[in-house]
Amino acid sequence: MLLEFPIMSDFTNLFLGDKRIFATHGHLFTEEKLPISSGDILISGHTHIPLAEKNDIYIFNPGSITLPKGGNPNSYGILTPTSWEIKDLDGKILKSITY
């Protein structure tokens, strides 16, 4: 494990206007198994693969700063009141979506 301290919760709920943000690592909850509704936001990072898409819900994965997978560059996510951006360490936008 990378962390020297325990994470005590498997998820958290945040709210952005009328949208619920369900933030989780992603190993227990998946797109098919979520306690959220259409139009809400899932943020998870388990796969370390950058993702910004909308199906019935918005799905975001910032990738990974330290251990990117799938040949992707090191990346991180920025959440604003109207968008999600995934950037590489030079600040270049790799993926983005507005909601």
C-alpha positions as CSV (number, residue, x, y, z in Angstrom):
1,M,0.0,0.0,0.0
2,L,1.1,3.5,-0.6
3,L,-0.5,5.1,2.4
4,E,0.8,4.6,5.9
5,F,-2.6,5.4,7.5
6,P,-6.0,3.7,7.1
7,I,-8.7,5.2,5.0
8,M,-11.7,4.8,7.3
9,S,-14.5,5.3,4.7
10,D,-15.1,3.5,1.4
11,F,-16.8,6.6,-0.1
12,T,-18.1,10.1,0.6
13,N,-21.0,12.1,-0.8
14,L,-20.5,15.7,-1.8
15,F,-23.0,18.1,-3.4
16,L,-22.4,20.4,-6.3
17,G,-25.6,22.4,-6.9
18,D,-28.3,19.8,-7.6
19,K,-25.8,17.0,-8.4
20,R,-24.5,14.4,-6.0
21,I,-20.9,13.6,-6.2
22,F,-20.1,10.0,-5.1
23,A,-16.4,9.9,-4.5
24,T,-14.8,6.5,-3.9
25,H,-11.6,4.6,-4.7
26,G,-13.6,2.3,-7.0
27,H,-12.7,-1.2,-5.8
28,L,-16.1,-1.7,-4.0
29,F,-18.4,0.5,-6.0
30,T,-18.6,0.5,-9.8
31,E,-20.8,2.2,-12.4
32,E,-23.2,-0.7,-12.2
33,K,-23.4,-0.7,-8.4
34,L,-24.0,2.9,-7.2
35,P,-26.3,4.6,-4.8
36,I,-26.8,7.7,-7.1
37,S,-29.3,8.9,-9.7
38,S,-29.2,9.9,-13.3
39,G,-27.2,13.0,-13.9
40,D,-25.1,12.6,-10.7
41,I,-21.3,12.3,-10.7
42,L,-19.1,9.3,-9.9
43,I,-15.4,10.1,-9.1
44,S,-13.1,7.1,-8.7
45,G,-9.5,6.3,-9.3
46,H,-9.1,2.5,-8.9
47,T,-8.0,1.9,-12.5
48,H,-5.5,4.8,-12.7
49,I,-6.9,5.4,-16.3
50,P,-8.1,9.0,-17.0
51,L,-11.8,9.1,-17.9
52,A,-14.3,11.9,-18.4
53,E,-17.6,10.7,-19.9
54,K,-21.4,10.8,-19.5
55,N,-23.6,7.8,-19.7
56,D,-26.6,8.0,-17.5
57,I,-24.2,9.5,-14.9
58,Y,-21.0,11.5,-15.2
59,I,-18.0,9.3,-14.7
60,F,-14.6,10.8,-13.8
61,N,-11.3,9.2,-13.1
62,P,-8.3,11.5,-12.8
63,G,-5.8,8.9,-13.7
64,S,-2.7,8.9,-11.4
65,I,0.1,11.3,-10.6
66,T,2.4,8.6,-9.5
67,L,1.3,5.3,-11.1
68,P,-0.5,5.9,-14.4
69,K,-1.8,2.8,-16.2
70,G,-2.6,1.9,-19.8
71,G,0.2,4.0,-21.3
72,N,-1.3,7.2,-20.1
73,P,0.8,10.1,-18.8
74,N,0.8,11.1,-15.2
75,S,-2.4,13.1,-14.6
76,Y,-4.7,14.7,-12.1
77,G,-8.3,16.0,-12.1
78,I,-9.8,19.5,-11.6
79,L,-13.4,19.8,-10.6
80,T,-15.2,23.1,-11.1
81,P,-18.9,24.0,-10.7
82,T,-19.4,23.4,-14.4
83,S,-16.7,21.1,-15.6
84,W,-14.2,18.3,-15.0
85,E,-10.7,18.5,-16.5
86,I,-7.9,15.9,-16.5
87,K,-4.5,17.5,-17.0
88,D,-1.0,16.1,-17.3
89,L,1.8,17.5,-15.2
90,D,2.6,20.2,-17.7
91,G,-1.0,21.5,-17.4
92,K,-2.1,20.2,-20.8
93,I,-5.8,19.2,-20.8
94,L,-6.0,15.5,-21.7
95,K,-9.8,15.1,-21.3
96,S,-12.6,17.4,-20.2
97,I,-16.4,17.5,-20.0
98,T,-18.9,20.1,-18.9
99,Y,-22.2,19.4,-17.1
